[in-house]
Amino acid sequence: LTERLALMTRDPHLDPADLATVDVPALVVVGRHDVVRPEHSRLIAAGRPRARLATVPGAGHMLPVTHPGPLTRLVEGFLAER
């Protein structure tokens, strides 16, 4: 998984080895029309035992700006589960 994330993200600021050690509840949110390939988000969520992936329909990469309501509801619901 770590190697696949490294190859897929190619982000110099993201070290997939660091992600492999994350053992906290996590919410990975992606827009349905995001420019980031959906499998990137799925891999990040799948590699965390306590992570959940959520997709915002109709949203793109800037979903916090374009879809603040749906994002807020997702985050509030996630936090309420804790």
Buried (B, 14 or more C-beta within 10 A) or exposed (E): EEEEBBEBBEEEEEBBEEBEEBEEBBBBBBBEEBEBEEEBBBBBBEBBEEBBBBBBEEBBEEBBEBBEEBBEEBBEEBEEEE
